[in-house]
Amino acid sequence: MSDSGYREFRPRWYRPRMSTWWWLKRWSSLAFILRELSSIFVAWFVVFFLILVGALGRGGHGYHEFLSWAASPSIVILNAVSLAFIVFHAITWFNLAPQAMVVRLGGKRVPAALIAGANYGAWVVTSAIVAWLIVGG
Amino acid sequence: MADRIVLEVARYRPEAEAEPTLQRYEVPFRKDWVILDGLNHIKDHLDGTLAYRWSCRMGVCGSCGMTVNGEPKLTCATFLSDYAPGPVRVEPLRNFPIIRDVIVDIGDFMKKLSAVKPWIIRDSEKPLAEGEYRQTPDELDHYKQYSMCINCMLCYAACPVYGLDPEFLGPAAIALGQRYNLDSRDQGARERHKILSKHDGIWSCTFVGECTKVCPKNVDPAGAIQRYKLTSALEWVKDFVMPWRGQ
């Protein structure tokens, strides 16, 4: 935007400033900020997994040390909060997926519900396979 | 049903005031009146100094966008009865400099709109004798949704990214760039790519999604931007693998 130019009939613009707390004014804005924030917890789960892999690499003793560290209240609380944020992250992104993915089959656009449903379906199947590997495998 | 409703309209008279104030007007409350009817009543009968933009009264021209009770709305398509018993607060569109009362400066948007070259670009025009550029209904369907944009700028008013960073190209301009990119008659995607893929273009968008929610024509600018992010990423990969492309 340029302030220069013809000014006789534009004596003084008023430029409102956005509040730092704009994201607290509406639930949709807060949900957006929480979705962005959830990325930190996604990163934490990756770090947690890498620490697990490192502990496994150090053998049985290292693994048991990891287990007792992971069972400490602070880590359990952190992981519980992280899980809540990751579920929120997954659900909000899956719901947004149909907007970003335009799939056309036979000249027709695939309905949004089908695209979101496919994402949820893949999530359930992947979770079931992981659960089977851990519990039943 | 009450027969009057109060409109609290933002007034800004730059020759006299440092910042906007609210002025209350009582207007007739009629079931078939929209906010714009209330403003026209004020202008005609109560206060001729009130300044606002309007033209078609039927959601086509995109002139009468304002903030109604905190939400960006076309005032010609927003009924007083939805806000009964009132008062209804009418303010200028957010994220734009205010010139007077509820009139904002749209120069920045106009500049961005022309930057995305929203017209059909051809490498070479075919001779007139060969007839028009024909298009199937399916080809029309690819871009029709984006062609419904009326440049009302409600999406810019709703976008926190634009509010925080006015350099952002913005939802409507990107959606209109896509409108032509997806048109089977157009060959200008490469030219628009330079504008759309800049840092201040699609990559500034964090997918808040408010632009799509407030759009009165169901254009879905947020979807257009995310789709173009994928296109842009693929273009980058193609350029990386085949650097001789686009030379």
Contacts between the chains, C-beta under 8 A, distances in Angstrom:
chain1	res1	chain2	res2	distance
A	1	B	97	7.0
A	1	B	105	7.6
A	1	B	107	6.8
A	1	B	108	4.7
A	1	B	166	6.3
A	2	B	107	7.9
A	10	B	14	7.9
A	10	B	99	6.1
A	10	B	105	7.8
A	11	B	14	4.8
A	11	B	15	5.8
A	12	B	14	4.1
A	12	B	15	7.9
A	13	B	14	7.4
A	13	B	97	3.9
A	13	B	98	6.4
A	13	B	99	6.5
A	13	B	105	6.4
A	14	B	12	5.4
A	14	B	14	7.0
A	14	B	19	5.9
A	14	B	20	6.1
A	14	B	97	6.8
A	14	B	98	4.2
A	15	B	97	4.9
A	15	B	98	7.5
A	16	B	94	6.9
A	16	B	98	7.2
A	18	B	95	7.6
A	18	B	160	7.2
A	18	B	163	4.5
A	18	B	164	6.0
A	22	B	160	5.9
A	22	B	163	7.2
A	23	B	160	7.3
A	25	B	70	8.0
A	28	B	208	7.9
A	28	B	209	7.5
A	28	B	210	6.6
A	28	B	213	7.3
A	29	B	160	6.7
A	29	B	208	7.3
A	29	B	210	7.6
A	32	B	206	7.6
A	32	B	208	4.9
A	32	B	209	7.3
A	36	B	206	6.8
A	96	B	207	6.5
A	96	B	209	6.9
A	96	B	226	7.9
A	99	B	209	7.5
A	99	B	212	7.1
A	99	B	220	6.6
A	99	B	222	6.0
A	99	B	223	4.0
A	99	B	226	6.0
A	100	B	207	7.8
A	100	B	223	6.7
A	100	B	226	3.5
A	100	B	227	6.4
A	100	B	229	7.6
A	100	B	230	7.1
A	102	B	223	7.5
A	102	B	227	5.9
A	107	B	138	4.8
A	109	B	141	7.8
